[in-house]
Amino acid sequence: QVQLVESGGGLVQAGGSLRLSCAASGRTVSSHAMGWFRQAPGKRRDFVAAIDWSGDNTYYANSVKGRFTISRDNAKNTVTLQMNSLKPEDTAVYYCAATRTHPTLYDYDYWGQGTQVTVSS
């Protein structure tokens, strides 16, 4: 019913920037809060950033605060993660997700397939 497709992953050098996009489709997608998660090899999937349905409130993991920015365009049904000052520890598969609850409850209903981000040093 709700489909999410990530794009924009790739290989960058430490200190560089990358922009991830998530295209969403399905009924009432614009009423969902959206989030980004990441999973590095051998690690659990961790929360990165989230934005509420209106785009007025954002939330960030401490590890990315000040470097990453999440935004959304409900008219285009897209959510974007702008990643600056990238570090090798940011290397992971990044997933887009949607929830009908408060984004910090981590109760996400829909997930994309993931996109690989690799930061070299």
Number of C-alpha atoms within 10 A of each C-alpha: 8 14 17 23 18 23 19 14 18 14 13 18 14 17 14 14 16 18 16 21 21 25 16 23 15 11 10 10 21 21 14 20 24 32 30 25 19 22 19 17 9 6 9 9 15 14 21 22 25 30 25 23 20 13 16 9 12 16 17 20 14 11 12 17 12 12 14 20 19 24 21 22 12 15 7 11 15 20 25 22 23 14 20 17 15 22 19 15 13 20 20 21 18 27 26 30 29 29 23 17 14 16 23 16 8 14 13 19 12 15 20 20 14 22 21 18 22 20 20 16 9
